[in-house]
């Protein structure tokens, strides 16, 4: 329901900016659980409301934070079952923040390498060529450690 109105899949897709195929995929994966309408015979229409619009926005936000659909589905299941405690939410957020911080360090190392490589090329290739490996070591080589390692495996 957008503004209190129930929506079929095409309306819901437009309201959320998703494609109908993506909506169907999210439904199959258990990320969205629509209601059913009285029409449609053996295959009743899927009906979406405001809560589904909010859920779709949360799914997209969680994806942009680097979470997998599998993780998002598991968290959604915990939430629906009422077992997503404040402590668990904090644990999930800390772990994801750790992942993002590691990724930020990797990206910063890549940018530093590119700056050095550009300076070397623009300077006529004088001196030793910058070695990406030296920059990658500074970023932890993408190994998962610290807070990100604390994210429990979500089934």
Protein Blocks (a to p, Z undefined) as FASTA:
>chain_A
ZZhiacdfklmmmmnopafklmmmmmmnomaccdddfbhijmccddddfklmmmmmmmmm
mmmnopafklmmmmmmmmmnopacfklmmmmmmmmmmmmmmmmmmmmmmmmmmmmmmmmm
mnoogajdddfklmmmmnonopaehjllmpccdZZ
